[in-house]
Structure formats: C-alpha cells, structure tokens
Amino acid sequence: MSSSPIEASNQTVLVTGGAGFIGCAISEQLTRNFQRVVVVDMLHPQIHATSERPAALAEGAELIVADITLAETWDKVLSEVRPDVVIHLAAETGTGQSLEESTRHGNTNVVGTTQMLDGLNRHDARPRRIVLSSSRAVYGEGAWQKADGELFYPGQRSNEILSRHQWDFPNAVPVAMTAAKVFPAPVSVYGATKLAQEHILLSWAKSFGVEIAVLRLQNVYGPGQSLINSYTGIMSLFCRIAREGKSIPLYEDGEVRRDFVLINDVASALVAAATSATVSDQPLDIGSGEFQTIRTAAELIARFYGAPAPHVTEQFRQGDVRHAWADVEAAKAALPWKPRYSLEEGIQILATWIEDQL
C-alpha cells in the first residue's frame, strides 16, 4: 500500500549535493513540503560552469557552499541546522572515471558519508530519516537466467571477453534489477562506493533508530543535466552529437539495454521517500518501468534532430554493464509514486531544453 505524506510543513530538510542535477530538480517541491530547505554543495567545476548559485535551485532553498568530506563543514552546518530529514545526493558519479580516479570517488562517496554521520553524532543532530540516492551500479551485471530458469551471477566482463566482442553471456538472458531478488555485485569502483554508502548508512541508522530510505536509480536524464561534464549521461551527449548533424556512435553492438528514467520521475520518487509516512526496509528500484536499447534511444534522438542514422562502432568501456533495467513494482507499492514519462516524451523534453540552453 502506498503511504500518505507526513506533516512536514514545520520541518527542516538538509540536502547534500543539492545544487546538482537532481538536487535542483527536487528543490522546488521540497520548499513546498518543508519549512526550511538547506543545501550543502561544493559547486564542483566538473558540474558547474561557474561558482555562482545555480538558477535552477529554488529561491527558497538556502545554499551553503562547502565540502562534505571535511569535518569542519559539518561543524559549521550543524551548528546552525537541525535537520529532520537528510537527502544524501552528494557523490562522484562517473563509472569509467572511477577506474582512473578511485581515491576521488572513495573520498567523496565513502568519506563524505562517514563525515556527515560523525557530524550528526557530534552535534547530537540525528535526523528522523535519511534518504540515499543510490545507483543501479551496485548490481553490476546483475542476475542472468539460464534456459532451465536457474538464476546465476556472471560477474564482470573482462577486457579479454570484451576484446573478443563477446557482448552477452552465452545461453542466458538478463533479468530486471530488483532488490528483493537480485543481490548487489558491483563491477566498477563507482558501484562499489555506492554500495558502501548503503551499508554504512544502514548500519548507522539501525544503531541510532534513524529511518533509512535507499533508492537505487537507473539512468537518469533530462533538463538540468550538466552540458559541460564529459562523464554525464549518454542522452545529453547523444543530443549534442545529433544537434551537430553527426551520426551517433553506438558502443558494443548497439543492443545494450538501459532504463532511461526522466528526471521528473526521479524527483517525484525522492520527494515521496522524504515525505511518506513510512519507508521500506528494502532498497527501492527507481526507473521508467521498461528497458530500451541504446540503439532505440539514439534513433529517436537522431530523428528529432534530422541527423544521420546512428552507427555501431564495437568500441567498449571498462566497467560498463551489458544490460540494466529496474522492476519498479516494489517502489510503486511502497511510495505514493509511479513513473509517468515514456522515453519518446522524455527525449522531446530534454532536446527542447538543450535548444533553450544552446
């Protein structure tokens, strides 16, 4: 059963990384649901073209520019803020980048989380609830199913396997990612740090009686996504390529499956998790409710711009998984939420926004 919202009008929500893509998208809704919205964000230049306050951040949100990996940040913030709810968005997110900058990802994602928790303890400011934006990357390649119905976990595709252009695992088909049936097995440093966040927060929250809501997000895209970050999602990259009249290159054989979920649907899920009367004790998978191949996504984008048809390059990237999509039924049952936007609708929304920006 879905839960009705809590009475949060006199409460404070603190959002880490709240000036980023997702944080800005939820900020307006949060100002309608909470009396005080406080955002902590370092405005990293990989995401933000300038150090100025993002125009997309709701006017009613207070912005504190600071680094969550530093203890002094939390001493400063928590001397002024007593959060009822924390939404933990701050993270380094580049899958491929995490293989080359492991320390950076570990520091932000893991140490940033532990510094936050230590600060909450130090200032006796433990919130009622923490909402974590986790990732489908925690599943790695996920579970696959043999012809006889048996599930197995193939693990990471090695460089040797990918170099042979062996994209799929033989005699098996992938299954949807769902926390109730598929256990985590990350194949990237990024995925490992997101799973570490989950474990750290769950153990801490249970020890101190704090509610924890974990949302494992699929491939989020849409208006507000950084156009200067080379490690951002492929949807905005595909749009920029097609906008220049070029053919979109497709890695592997073009049949990689992804669950592209529009930021609007992700924002409503996070706000629901922050305001619902109760939260699930299991991680919730947030996606569009269906998968698409990257070929399909690229063809829709090319058609929108009148660009040449996409082409297969057979290139590959270490740390990428072959297929990933979510079973969202548990999230629909646990939250007052469901995905509303199709891929075609989302692409039109994204492309129109990009045109406005460029």
C-alpha positions, 0 to 999 in steps of 0.5 A, a space after each residue: 500500500 502506498 503511504 500518505 505524506 507526513 506533516 512536514 510543513 514545520 520541518 527542516 530538510 538538509 540536502 547534500 549535493 543539492 545544487 546538482 542535477 537532481 538536487 535542483 530538480 527536487 528543490 522546488 517541491 521540497 520548499 513546498 513540503 518543508 519549512 526550511 530547505 538547506 543545501 550543502 554543495 561544493 559547486 564542483 567545476 566538473 558540474 558547474 560552469 561557474 561558482 555562482 548559485 545555480 538558477 535552477 535551485 529554488 529561491 527558497 532553498 538556502 545554499 551553503 557552499 562547502 565540502 562534505 568530506 571535511 569535518 569542519 563543514 559539518 561543524 559549521 552546518 550543524 551548528 546552525 541546522 537541525 535537520 529532520 530529514 537528510 537527502 544524501 545526493 552528494 557523490 562522484 558519479 562517473 563509472 569509467 572515471 572511477 577506474 582512473 580516479 578511485 581515491 576521488 570517488 572513495 573520498 567523496 562517496 565513502 568519506 563524505 558519508 562517514 563525515 556527515 554521520 560523525 557530524 550528526 553524532 557530534 552535534 547530537 543532530 540525528 535526523 528522523 530519516 535519511 534518504 540515499 540516492 543510490 545507483 543501479 551500479 551496485 548490481 553490476 551485471 546483475 542476475 542472468 537466467 539460464 534456459 532451465 530458469 536457474 538464476 546465476 551471477 556472471 560477474 564482470 566482463 573482462 577486457 579479454 571477453 570484451 576484446 573478443 566482442 563477446 557482448 552477452 553471456 552465452 545461453 542466458 538472458 538478463 533479468 530486471 534489477 530488483 532488490 528483493 531478488 537480485 543481490 548487489 555485485 558491483 563491477 566498477 569502483 563507482 558501484 562499489 562506493 555506492 554500495 558502501 554508502 548503503 551499508 554504512 548508512 544502514 548500519 548507522 541508522 539501525 544503531 541510532 533508530 534513524 529511518 533509512 530510505 535507499 533508492 537505487 536509480 537507473 539512468 537518469 536524464 533530462 533538463 538540468 543535466 550538466 552540458 559541460 561534464 564529459 562523464 554525464 549521461 549518454 542522452 545529453 551527449 547523444 543530443 549534442 552529437 545529433 544537434 551537430 548533424 553527426 551520426 551517433 556512435 553506438 558502443 558494443 553492438 548497439 543492443 545494450 539495454 538501459 532504463 532511461 528514467 526522466 528526471 521528473 520521475 526521479 524527483 517525484 520518487 525522492 520527494 515521496 521517500 522524504 515525505 511518506 509516512 513510512 519507508 521500506 526496509 528494502 532498497 527501492 528500484 527507481 526507473 521508467 518501468 521498461 528497458 530500451 536499447 541504446 540503439 532505440 534511444 539514439 534513433 529517436 534522438 537522431 530523428 528529432 534532430 534530422 541527423 544521420 542514422 546512428 552507427 555501431 562502432 564495437 568500441 567498449 568501456 571498462 566497467 560498463 554493464 551489458 544490460 540494466 533495467 529496474 522492476 519498479 513494482 516494489 517502489 510503486 507499492 511502497 511510495 505514493 509514486 509511479 513513473 509517468 514519462 515514456 522515453 519518446 516524451 522524455 527525449 522531446 523534453 530534454 532536446 527542447 531544453 538543450 535548444 533553450 540552453 544552446 
